[in-house]
Amino acid sequence: MDKEKLAWRSFVDGGQAGRGPIALRWNLSATPTFYLLDAQGLIRRKWTGDPGERVLDAAVKALLQETE
């Protein structure tokens, strides 16, 4: 994260898409897979494939409004 200056956690299954330990634990069926977690760590949304910037932004905004 520091090297690439990422502001979020990112995980890679070492080239084993759909079969590695992360895919098995998180029930991934496609890459990329995006999860939106709330402050308690609960999965609030899941997208298989790229949902697009507008969809992600809207989902994050809606979740933040819920917490206010």
C-alpha positions in Angstrom: 0.0 0.0 0.0 2.8 2.4 0.8 4.8 1.6 -2.3 1.8 2.2 -4.7 0.3 4.9 -2.5 -3.1 3.1 -2.2 -5.7 4.6 0.1 -7.5 1.3 0.4 -6.7 -2.3 1.0 -6.1 -4.4 -2.1 -5.6 -8.2 -2.2 -4.3 -10.5 -5.0 -4.7 -14.3 -5.0 -1.3 -14.9 -6.6 -2.6 -15.7 -10.1 -5.1 -18.2 -8.9 -8.3 -16.3 -9.8 -11.3 -18.2 -8.4 -9.2 -20.9 -6.8 -6.8 -19.3 -4.3 -7.3 -18.9 -0.6 -8.8 -15.4 -0.9 -11.3 -16.5 -3.6 -12.4 -19.5 -1.6 -12.8 -17.5 1.7 -14.7 -14.6 0.0 -16.7 -16.8 -2.5 -15.3 -15.0 -5.5 -16.6 -16.1 -8.9 -15.0 -13.4 -11.1 -12.2 -10.9 -11.1 -12.4 -8.1 -10.4 -14.8 -8.4 -7.5 -15.6 -5.3 -5.4 -17.0 -5.3 -1.9 -18.4 -2.3 -0.1 -18.0 -2.7 3.7 -19.6 -0.6 6.4 -17.9 0.7 9.5 -18.6 -2.6 11.3 -17.0 -4.6 8.5 -20.3 -6.0 7.1 -20.5 -6.5 3.4 -23.1 -4.0 2.1 -22.7 -4.4 -1.6 -20.8 -6.8 -3.9 -20.1 -6.4 -7.6 -18.6 -9.1 -9.9 -16.8 -7.3 -12.6 -16.2 -3.5 -12.8 -19.3 -1.6 -11.7 -17.9 1.7 -13.0 -16.9 4.8 -11.1 -20.4 6.3 -11.0 -21.9 3.2 -9.5 -19.2 2.9 -6.9 -19.4 6.6 -6.0 -23.2 6.5 -5.6 -23.0 3.4 -3.4 -20.3 4.9 -1.2 -22.3 8.2 -0.9 -25.5 6.3 0.0 -23.7 4.4 2.7 -22.1 7.5 4.1 -25.5 9.2 4.2 -26.9 6.3 6.2 -24.2 6.8 8.9 -24.9 10.5 9.3 
